[in-house]
Amino acid sequence: MKAPFYYALLALGLALPGSAWAQNELSNFSATGRGGVINTFATDYQVIGINPANLGRNTDFKVAFTIAETGVGAGSQSLTRSTFKNILYNGKQGLTPADRTTLVQQLSGENVLNLNADVTTLGLAVTLPNGLGGIAISNRQRIAGHLALNKNAADVIVNGKSAASLQPYYAYASGNVTPTGQTIGVAAFLEGTAIQAAWTSEFNIAYGLQVVNKTGFQLSAGVGYRYIQGIGIADVRTTGGTLYAYNALSPLFNIDYGNLATGNNFNLESGTGFKPVGSGNGFDFGLAAEIGKIVRVGASVADLGSMTWTGNVLQAQDQKLQQVNSEGLSTYDVITEISKQFSNTESTLFTYEAAKERKADLPAKLRLGGGVRISQFFEAGLDVTLPLNKVAGNLTSPFVGLGVDYKPLNWIKLSSGFTDGAGYGKSLPLGLTFVTPVWEIGVSTRDVVGLVSENSPYSSVAFGLLRFKIGGESTSN
């Protein structure tokens, strides 16, 4: 059988145009320039998945829309920049014995690689007349990946059957592997390891309404709903002695399931194209307040709900660590080797079995924000985002960010700030947006230091060419 994880990760790579990947708000180039700080800034379709209550605020547009806003990026907290580049772009480069030792060390960590890509294919927001609030719709493609490896897993990936971590259980000598009689469970051997990738297509709608309008104080409430189609997921985690492992991939990935496809417990989805293998429903709820004409605060819970994967589902339970016959790495092609050891092929760390379906929670988050808007030329905000679960696609740790927008001229806006967390460490974002009364075009990066730093590399870019606001002076969120 071909390796599901390999094709999941390969598809992520093909989806990104020669650069890297990043995290959730990357399809919003203006928010990316603030490092993802957005809760009190957004007022149009950008509120989707953030805080729908902002649609009830006083807005500066009647209609706002965008086409194909895109963001991609990748970051690591354990790889050096040279190793990072070799893994992503130069996988055929050979390894020396010293390189293998170094690679085991750098592949051991809680945030070896975090990868994301967002594309808002279409976003539209309309301010309703007579104080009836605002409504927004969008379609968004979301891709996320996360890699964390304990030292045992890193050792096996790099050194294969000769890995020192395997010798207590399967001794390797003179080209042969011999069981020692000592055993260990997969969950214990891989404790702390996580290999996750998810690709979903969202169809969103959100509504916000001002519910309190007093002198010096306005309060808005909002709700959002999304129907989600699952293109593919791969989720392996070991925490607290428990193995959590399953995958479900669209026919797009062209997987040969072999004998598993003929079992009564397997729902084979065949065909071509982006045929989904799962679906789900998500909900967002939010509150937003304006105090005086300067201070804004917001709180929301996003991505409540679940996905049910019903096609091409494989899962695994904790089991005895199996014999590994891989020779390990001779080049930096780490992704292929991971796919071999964590897929349903012979002589890997564990095996999968067919399943009818698999239900999984969405990557729920609590989002808090506060900000000040001194004028149409300067705005600052503070965001805190807390992951509420550890499912594939969620933040790996809390996010904290400070962001600012400054317009030195009516037609240009600069964005920057400082952020930390979410598995990417500290970052210094930067964004540039050109503004006209109806049209905006911009480009930004989540971290200018990470673009050149040897340690904790982080490459990201977000851009938009077709963002429009009609019916008021644009201030650019």
Secondary structure, 3 states (H helix, E strand, C coil): CCCHHHHHHHHHHHHCCCCCCCCHHHHCHHHHCCCCCCCCCCCCHHHCCCCHHHHHCCCCCCEEEEEEEEEEEEECCCCEHHHHHHHHHCCCCECCHHHHHHHHHHCCEEEEEEEEEEEEEEEEEEECCCCCCEEEEEEEEEEEEEEEECHHHHHHHHHHHHCHHHCCCEEEECCEEEECCCCCEHHHHCCCCEEEEEEEEEEEEEEEEEEEEECCEEEEEEEEEEEEEEEEEEEEEEECCEEEEEEEECHHHCCCCHHHHHCCCCCCCCCCCCCCCEEEEEEEEEEEEEECCCEEEEEEEEEEEEEEECCCEEEECCCECCCCCCCCCCECCHHHHHHHHCCCCCCCCCCCEECCCEEEECCCEEEEEEEEEEECCEEEEEEEEEECCCCCCCCCCCEEEEEEEEEEECCEEEEEEEEEECCCCCECCEEEEEECCCEEEEEEECCCCCCCCCECCEEEEEEEEEEEEECCCCCCC
